């Protein structure tokens, strides 16, 4: 049972990490694009 819990915790941590990573990269990418369009329109 204990090993099962550890594996589940690892999976949850991995899921949270990949989710946070995709959120972070997605947000920074859209932010970067926004900055480019703003500087281009000026």
C-alpha positions in Angstrom: 0.0 0.0 0.0 2.8 2.4 0.9 4.6 1.9 -2.4 1.3 2.5 -4.2 0.8 5.8 -2.3 4.4 6.9 -3.2 3.8 6.2 -6.8 0.6 8.1 -6.8 2.3 11.1 -5.1 5.0 11.0 -7.7 2.4 10.9 -10.5 0.5 13.9 -9.0 3.7 15.9 -8.6 4.6 15.1 -12.2 1.2 16.1 -13.4 1.2 19.3 -11.4 4.7 20.1 -12.7 3.9 19.5 -16.4 0.7 21.5 -16.0 2.5 24.4 -14.4 5.2 24.2 -17.0 2.8 24.3 -19.9 0.9 27.2 -18.2 4.1 29.1 -17.7 5.4 28.6 -21.2 2.0 29.3 -22.7 1.6 32.5 -20.6 5.1 33.8 -21.3 4.7 33.0 -25.0 1.5 35.0 -25.3 3.0 37.8 -23.2 6.0 37.9 -25.5 3.7 38.1 -28.5 1.8 40.8 -26.9 4.9 42.8 -26.3 6.0 42.5 -29.9 2.6 43.6 -31.3 2.6 46.6 -28.9 6.1 47.7 -29.9 5.2 47.2 -33.6 2.1 49.4 -33.4 3.9 52.3 -31.9 
